[in-house]
Amino acid sequence: MYGVVLIVVMVLTGGAIAFIGDKLGTKIGKKRLSIFGLRPRHTSIIITIITGILITALTIGAMAVVSKDVRTALFGMEELNAAITSTREALAKSTQELLAMQTEFERTDAELNTARTEIKNLKSEQEELAAESERLREGNERLEIEKAALTSQNENLASENENLTNANQNLSNTNKELSNANQNLSSQNENLSKTNSELENKNKQLSEFNVNLTADNEKLSNDNAALEERAKNLRDGLIAIREGDIVFRAGEVLATAVINGNQTVEKISEDLNKLANAASRSIAERFGENAGDTSVWIYQPEFQRAVDTIFESKKDIAVRISAAGNLVRGEPIRTSLSLYPNEKIYSAGEFIFSHEYEIKSDDDAENILRDFLAEINREAVTRGILADPITGSVGVLDGSQLYELMEKLENSRGKVKLTARARENINTIGPLRLNIKFEQRGKK
């Protein structure tokens, strides 16, 4: 609805001015008026041209008054584009950090799930062994009962054998039959003795099995304790990730280099490995004896994609190795690769930025210098020089030059002009080295 109102206002304004211009031109033509000694026809043409200019100027003015968006499009587009670019870069950094944290969490969660599964399996085996032990104990009890029954039966048979022997002595007529019966009973007694011996052996084997089962239970208990210790270590590792001594922040640059894309895949891969080794050396130099394992870890598919991208570009590519996330001391150094076309941003001596300032006191000097360098930094980033992801700076100013410039500012009053030019050819990866010119424009 707002756009329709704006269009209606523009149409009505243009129509009104055109109508007025037409009427004015017609009257001037009829009255044959002359401006600046021109012919009436030329005067009418000039009036028509002025009317067209007024239509355009008033239309733009009306749009600017009515619509904030039009004012932004006319006067604030560069600032809006810079804000959009900065927001996109911040979003990309946040997305990379989130992906790195999600990957680490998934890996840790997978290890925890594996440990829990192993503990569950061991508990299941322990329960099965306990059930088997219970079954063997019950079998042992049944064998004891059978053994007692057989012992009782053996005693009964012995008593019967004794009775038969007495009967044999008393009954000589049936001696032969009783002798045969006695032999059969002796054979049965022998068989019962063998059975009893076998039962004793089985009982001994069951006792040994119980001893082994007890040892297995102790081993399972030890394994369970070890798994619980491992789970505790994993939990401690997660706590260390969240609360540990962070030595690298997410996005912090570890190494930067330019790699020529117009070479073989093998040579590009070798150059990337050299850059990774340079990052390792930089870490070792930074922490000295407390560095520990300084070898950087690059996700292999990401490494291969970088090689393919550089090879396909056939151009010089600026490569940055950055920390993939907040890294705690002692853990592997996980990194990510960032690729940028390496182009010339400034030529030696090229103008970068200039501004006039007014110095009223010594306190103004430091603020002026800080603001001037901040403007140069913004201008350089806009042109395409890579800024440090942590500090956002792109330039390098010599200490002597900085001291000399600060001294001039502190010793000056009134208006001064500062002009910055590139000291040398500056490419995408920077850094921006400056020559700053100081001019006294006037004193109060």
Buried (B, 14 or more C-beta within 10 A) or exposed (E): EEEEEBEEBBEEBBEEBBEEBEEBBEEBBEEEEEEEEEEBEEBBBBBBEEBEEBBEEBBEEBBBEBBEEBEEEEEEEEEEEEEEEBEEEEEEBEEBBEEBBEBBEEEBEEBBEEBEEBBEEBEEEBEEBEEEBEEBEEEBEEBEEEBEEBEEEBEEBEEEBEEBBEEBEEEEEEEEEBEEBBEEBEEBBEEBEEBBEEBEEBBEEBEEBBEEBEEBBEEBEEBBEEBEEBBEEBEEBBEBBEEBEBBBBBBBBBBBBBBBBEBEEEBBBBBBEEBBBBBBEBBBEEEEEEBBEBEBEBBEEEBBEBBEBBBEBEEBBBBBBBBBBBBBBEBEBBBBBBBBEBEEBBEEEEEBBBBEBEBEEEEBBEEBBEEBBEBBBBBBBEBBBBBEBBEEBBBEBEEEBBEEBBEBBBEBBEBBBBBBBBBEEBBBBBBBBBBBEBEEEEEE
